Amino acid sequence: MGKIFGPITALLLGAAILLVGGGIQGLLIPVRAGLEGFAPQLIGLLSSGYSIGFVLGCLLAPHIVQRVGHIRTFAVLAAIASSLAIIFALAVNPITWIGLRIWSGFCFSGLFMVIESWLNERSTNENRGQIFSAYMIINFAATTCGQMMLPLAQPLEFTLFAMTGVAIAWALIPVGLTKSVAPNPIAQVRLRLRRLYQTSPVGVVGAFAVGVANGSFGGLGAIYGQRLGLSTTGVALFMSAAVVGGALSQYPVGRLSDRIDRRYVILGSGLAASAMAGVLIAAAVTGWLGDGAINWPLIALGLVFGACAYPLYGLCVAHTNDFVDRSGFVEASSGLLLTWGLGATLGPPLAATAMQAMGAGGLFAFTACVHCLLAVFAGYRMTRRAALPPEAREDFVAFGVIRSTPEAMGLDPRAPDSSADPEP
């Protein structure tokens, strides 16, 4: 175990600290925006801004790394991202914040890309799966820890913004001091979305739909909680419960999809997420769960909703990879990730419009429609293409809450073997 993780401990530690900072900021921004009275559409645009920046970072960061190298790229982007966290507190204005979120998404994308490309090159054909699993566990755990740090201070104060900036800056310490040899320049992945759709319509449409629905929940779920009377601690518990639910359900849902047509599982998960959204709509409209600063029944519903909704992305990736050669895994997974990002860009403003028209429950009315449409499309595609036999399918691999870049796909144990092991 030490031989596997010893050389990359510093990189994993840097990733964990960075994800904690991202978890704080990702929840702090909508919570503070809600307390400031920003309109739902503006809060939706804040979430879209981050997704826009993240997609741009996936496309442009490799050029920066090729020009100045991994360490300098990480140092510069960490400095920018850390300062942005402070500027959020100094310039509380929705238009300014949208611009800051775009830059923040770009920086986080580049930072993750540097770490993930480094991990990818430090892994071998024998340990890639273990490293990938460890990285996904860190993704879930650190993001949840970051969200649960929100109750440590008042969102209207400077403290949480400073904590975000400190976390991002501290992520530079283990990465900057690592003795691991810097990897080769990042190679641009060829993206052919039309070909990808022809290969797996359910995978592409599913990734986009999951981006639309789950991106909307990630950006506006805190506003839903606030409008139902949750305190800052209650909101943090509600949103973190969804992440925990997604983490707990990944393995059983994935294993089920390895045994039956994955489209049945996508259909079932989509309908289950829609049903849970209906319950959350009823909670907003009727108040039958009661109220309170920490509403445990509502938090429990958040956990079940996350268990239904968050595994959908991994299911779409696995279904797509069932129809591509191993040599095409990285290209296909990267295309799906960017498709997810496009959905996460478009979804939050539309969900915010639904909230403006229908109240807090409008968020889940929107996600219910999207998940239901995905289920219908998966059912339709089952009439157009026969299912693969179980022995022809690749094993399901769990994904985190999509705080990763195309470089992480090279760690996917289903990806093609490296032609040579990396230097020790």
C-alpha positions in Angstrom: 0.0 0.0 0.0 2.8 2.4 0.9 4.5 1.7 -2.4 1.3 2.7 -4.2 0.3 5.8 -2.3 3.6 7.0 -0.9 4.8 8.8 -4.1 1.3 10.5 -4.6 0.4 11.3 -1.0 1.3 15.0 -1.4 -0.9 15.2 -4.5 -3.9 13.5 -2.9 -3.5 15.8 0.2 -3.4 18.8 -2.1 -6.5 17.6 -3.9 -8.3 17.1 -0.5 -7.5 20.6 0.7 -8.6 22.1 -2.6 -11.8 20.1 -2.5 -12.5 21.3 1.0 -12.1 24.9 -0.2 -14.3 24.2 -3.2 -17.0 22.6 -0.9 -17.1 25.7 1.3 -17.3 28.1 -1.6 -19.8 26.1 -3.6 -22.3 26.2 -0.8 -21.4 29.6 0.7 -22.0 31.6 -2.5 -25.7 30.6 -2.9 -26.4 30.8 0.8 -24.9 34.3 1.0 -26.7 35.3 -2.2 -30.0 34.2 -0.7 -29.3 36.1 2.5 -28.5 39.2 0.4 -31.8 38.9 -1.4 -30.5 38.1 -4.8 -33.2 37.1 -7.3 -33.4 33.3 -8.0 -32.4 34.0 -11.7 -29.2 35.7 -10.6 -28.4 32.9 -8.2 -28.9 30.5 -11.0 -26.6 32.5 -13.2 -23.9 32.3 -10.4 -24.1 28.5 -10.7 -24.0 28.7 -14.5 -21.0 31.0 -14.4 -19.0 28.4 -12.5 -19.9 25.8 -15.0 -18.9 28.0 -17.9 -15.6 28.7 -16.4 -15.0 25.0 -15.6 -15.7 24.0 -19.2 -13.4 26.7 -20.5 -10.7 25.6 -18.1 -11.0 22.0 -19.4 -10.5 23.3 -22.9 -7.8 26.0 -22.3 -5.8 24.9 -19.2 -3.8 22.3 -21.2 -2.3 25.1 -23.3 -1.2 27.0 -20.1 0.4 23.8 -18.7 2.2 23.2 -22.0 3.5 26.8 -21.9 4.7 27.1 -18.3 4.5 23.7 -16.7 2.5 22.0 -14.0 3.9 23.7 -10.9 3.8 27.2 -12.2 0.3 26.7 -13.6 -0.9 25.4 -10.2 0.8 28.2 -8.3 -0.7 31.0 -10.5 -4.2 29.5 -10.6 -4.1 28.9 -6.8 -3.1 32.5 -6.2 -5.9 33.8 -8.4 -8.6 31.4 -6.9 -7.5 32.3 -3.4 -7.7 36.0 -4.1 -11.1 35.6 -5.8 -12.5 34.1 -2.6 -11.6 37.3 -0.8 -12.9 39.5 -3.5 -16.3 37.8 -3.2 -16.6 39.2 0.3 -15.3 42.7 -0.7 -17.6 43.2 -3.7 -21.1 41.8 -2.9 -22.8 42.5 -6.2 -24.6 39.9 -8.3 -23.1 41.0 -11.6 -19.6 41.1 -10.1 -20.1 37.7 -8.5 -21.2 36.2 -11.9 -17.9 37.3 -13.4 -16.0 36.0 -10.3 -17.7 32.6 -10.5 -16.6 32.3 -14.1 -13.0 32.9 -13.2 -13.3 30.7 -10.1 -14.6 27.8 -12.3 -11.8 28.3 -14.7 -9.2 28.3 -11.9 -10.6 25.2 -10.1 -10.8 23.4 -13.5 -7.1 24.1 -14.1 -6.1 23.2 -10.6 -7.9 19.8 -10.7 -6.4 19.2 -14.2 -2.9 19.6 -12.9 -3.4 17.3 -10.0 -5.3 14.7 -12.0 -2.8 14.6 -14.9 0.0 14.2 -12.3 -1.9 11.3 -10.6 -2.5 9.8 -14.0 1.1 9.8 -14.9 2.2 8.5 -11.5 -0.2 5.5 -11.7 0.7 2.2 -13.3 -1.4 -0.4 -15.1 -1.6 -2.4 -11.8 -2.6 0.3 -9.4 -4.6 2.7 -11.5 -7.9 1.4 -10.2 -6.8 1.8 -6.5 -5.7 5.3 -7.1 -8.9 6.2 -9.0 -11.0 4.8 -6.1 -9.0 6.7 -3.5 -9.4 9.9 -5.5 -13.2 9.4 -5.8 -13.5 8.8 -2.1 -11.5 12.0 -1.4 -13.8 13.8 -3.9 -16.9 12.8 -1.9 -15.5 13.1 1.6 -13.6 16.4 1.1 -16.5 18.1 -0.6 -18.9 17.0 2.2 -16.4 18.2 4.8 -16.2 21.6 3.1 -19.9 22.0 3.0 -20.2 21.0 6.7 -17.8 23.8 7.6 -20.4 26.4 6.7 -21.9 26.5 10.2 -18.6 27.4 11.7 -19.2 31.1 11.0 -22.0 33.5 9.8 -22.2 33.6 6.0 -22.8 37.3 6.2 -19.4 37.8 7.8 -15.9 37.6 6.2 -14.7 34.5 8.0 -16.0 31.8 5.6 -14.6 33.6 2.6 -11.2 33.8 4.3 -11.4 30.1 5.2 -12.0 29.4 1.5 -9.0 31.5 0.4 -6.8 29.9 3.0 -7.8 26.4 2.0 -7.0 27.1 -1.7 -3.7 28.6 -0.8 -2.8 25.7 1.5 -3.5 23.2 -1.3 -0.4 24.7 -3.0 1.9 23.6 -0.1 1.9 19.8 -0.6 1.8 20.1 -4.4 4.6 22.6 -4.4 6.8 20.6 -2.1 6.2 17.1 -3.7 9.3 15.2 -4.8 7.2 13.5 -7.5 8.6 14.2 -11.0 6.4 16.6 -12.9 4.4 14.8 -15.7 4.6 15.3 -19.4 2.6 18.2 -20.9 -1.2 17.6 -20.9 -2.4 16.3 -24.3 -5.6 17.7 -25.7 -8.4 15.1 -26.0 -10.2 15.0 -29.3 -13.9 15.7 -28.9 -16.4 14.3 -31.5 -19.8 14.8 -29.9 -21.8 13.8 -32.9 -19.9 10.5 -33.1 -20.3 10.1 -29.4 -24.0 10.5 -29.7 -24.2 8.0 -32.5 -22.3 5.6 -30.3 -24.5 6.1 -27.2 -27.5 8.3 -27.5 -28.6 7.5 -23.9 -25.1 8.3 -22.6 -24.9 11.7 -24.2 -28.5 12.7 -23.5 -28.2 11.3 -20.0 -25.0 13.3 -19.2 -26.6 16.5 -20.5 -29.8 15.8 -18.5 -27.9 15.0 -15.3 -26.0 18.2 -15.7 -29.2 20.2 -16.2 -31.0 18.6 -13.2 -28.2 17.9 -10.7 -26.4 21.1 -11.6 -29.6 23.0 -10.8 -29.9 21.2 -7.5 -26.3 21.9 -6.6 -26.7 25.6 -7.4 -30.2 26.2 -5.9 -30.7 23.5 -3.4 -29.5 25.9 -0.6 -32.1 28.5 -1.6 -34.8 25.8 -1.4 -33.6 25.0 2.1 -33.5 28.6 3.1 -37.1 29.2 1.9 -38.3 26.3 4.0 -36.8 27.9 7.1 -33.6 25.9 7.4 -30.7 27.6 9.2 -27.2 27.7 7.8 -26.5 24.4 9.7 -29.7 22.9 8.3 -28.8 23.9 4.8 -25.3 22.4 5.1 -26.8 19.2 6.4 -29.5 19.0 3.7 -27.0 19.5 0.9 -24.3 17.3 2.4 -26.9 14.6 3.0 -27.6 14.5 -0.8 -23.8 14.0 -1.4 -23.6 11.2 1.2 -26.7 9.6 -0.3 -25.1 9.6 -3.7 -21.9 8.1 -2.3 -23.7 5.3 -0.5 -25.9 4.3 -3.5 -23.1 4.3 -6.1 -21.9 0.8 -5.5 -25.2 -1.1 -5.2 -26.8 0.8 -8.2 -23.6 0.3 -10.2 -23.5 -3.4 -9.5 -27.1 -3.8 -10.5 -26.4 -2.1 -13.8 -23.6 -4.6 -14.4 -26.1 -7.5 -14.3 -29.1 -6.1 -16.2 -29.5 -3.6 -19.1 -28.1 -0.3 -17.7 -30.9 1.5 -19.4 -33.4 -0.1 -17.0 -31.3 1.2 -14.1 -31.1 4.7 -15.7 -34.9 4.6 -16.3 -35.5 3.5 -12.7 -33.1 6.0 -11.2 -34.6 8.8 -13.2 -38.2 7.9 -12.1 -37.1 7.5 -8.5 -35.4 10.9 -8.6 -38.6 12.3 -10.1 -40.7 10.7 -7.4 -38.4 12.0 -4.6 -38.6 15.5 -6.2 -42.4 15.2 -6.0 -42.1 14.6 -2.3 -39.8 17.6 -1.9 -42.3 19.7 -3.8 -45.1 18.6 -1.5 -42.9 19.5 1.5 -42.5 23.0 0.1 -46.1 23.5 -0.8 -47.9 22.0 2.2 -45.3 22.2 4.9 -46.3 18.7 6.1 -42.8 18.0 7.3 -43.1 20.8 9.8 -40.4 23.5 10.1 -37.4 24.3 12.1 -33.8 25.4 11.7 -32.7 21.8 11.4 -35.5 19.8 9.9 -34.4 16.1 10.1 -37.2 14.6 8.0 -36.3 17.1 5.2 -32.6 16.3 5.5 -33.4 12.6 5.3 -35.4 13.3 2.1 -32.3 15.1 0.7 -30.2 12.0 1.4 -32.7 9.8 -0.5 -32.9 12.3 -3.4 -29.1 12.3 -3.7 -29.1 8.5 -3.6 -31.4 8.4 -6.6 -30.0 11.3 -8.6 -26.2 11.3 -8.2 -25.4 7.8 -9.5 -27.0 8.7 -12.8 -23.8 10.3 -14.3 -21.7 7.2 -13.5 -24.4 5.1 -15.1 -24.3 7.2 -18.3 -20.5 6.9 -18.5 -20.7 3.1 -17.9 -23.4 2.7 -20.6 -21.4 4.7 -23.1 -18.2 2.8 -22.4 -20.1 -0.5 -23.1 -20.1 0.6 -26.7 -16.6 1.9 -27.3 -13.3 0.2 -27.5 -11.0 0.6 -24.5 -8.8 2.9 -26.6 -11.7 5.3 -26.8 -12.6 5.4 -23.1 -10.8 8.6 -22.3 -12.2 10.5 -25.3 -15.8 9.2 -24.6 -15.6 10.0 -20.9 -14.2 13.5 -21.6 -17.0 14.2 -24.1 -19.6 13.2 -21.5 -18.0 15.4 -18.9 -18.1 18.4 -21.1 -21.7 17.6 -22.1 -22.5 17.5 -18.4 -20.9 20.9 -18.0 -23.0 22.3 -20.8 -26.1 21.0 -19.1 -25.0 22.4 -15.7 -24.6 25.8 -17.5 -28.1 25.8 -18.9 -30.0 24.2 -16.1 -29.8 26.6 -13.1 -31.2 29.7 -14.8 -34.2 27.6 -16.0 -34.7 26.1 -12.6 -34.5 29.6 -11.1 -37.2 30.7 -13.4 -39.4 27.8 -12.2 -38.7 28.8 -8.6 -39.7 32.4 -9.3 -43.0 31.2 -10.8 -43.8 28.4 -8.4 -41.9 29.1 -5.2 -39.3 26.9 -3.6 -40.9 23.8 -5.0 -40.3 25.0 -8.5 -36.7 23.7 -8.2 -37.8 20.1 -7.8 -40.7 20.5 -10.3 -38.0 21.4 -12.8 -35.6 18.5 -11.9 -38.5 16.1 -11.8 -39.4 17.0 -15.4 -35.8 16.6 -16.5 -35.3 13.2 -14.8 -38.6 12.0 -16.1 -37.7 13.0 -19.6 -34.4 11.1 -19.3 -36.3 8.0 -18.1 -38.7 8.3 -21.1 -35.7 8.6 -23.5 -34.0 5.6 -22.0 -37.2 3.6 -22.3 -37.5 4.7 -26.0 -34.0 3.7 -26.8 -34.6 0.2 -25.4 -37.0 -0.3 -28.3 -34.3 0.8 -30.8 -31.3 -1.2 -29.7 -30.9 -4.6 -28.1 -29.2 -4.8 -24.7 -25.7 -6.1 -24.5 -25.2 -9.4 -22.7 -23.7 -9.0 -19.2 -20.3 -10.5 -20.3 -19.9 -7.8 -22.9 -20.3 -4.9 -20.5 -17.6 -3.1 -18.7 -17.7 -2.9 -14.9 -19.3 0.2 -13.4 -17.0 2.7 -11.9 -18.3 5.2 -9.4 -17.8 9.0 -10.0 -17.7 11.8 -7.5 -19.8 14.9 -7.6 -18.2 15.9 -10.9 -15.4 18.0 -9.4 -13.0 16.5 -11.9 -11.6 17.2 -15.4 -11.0 15.0 -18.5 -7.6 14.2 -17.0 -9.3 12.1 -14.3 -10.6 9.8 -17.0 -7.1 8.6 -17.6 -7.2 7.1 -14.1 -10.4 5.2 -14.9 -9.3 1.5 -14.6 -11.4 0.8 -17.8 -9.1 3.1 -19.8 -6.4 1.5 -22.0 -3.2 0.4 -20.4 -0.2 2.6 -20.5 2.5 1.7 -23.0 5.0 2.0 -20.2 5.0 2.5 -16.5 5.8 5.9 -15.2 9.1 6.8 -13.6 9.2 5.9 -9.9 
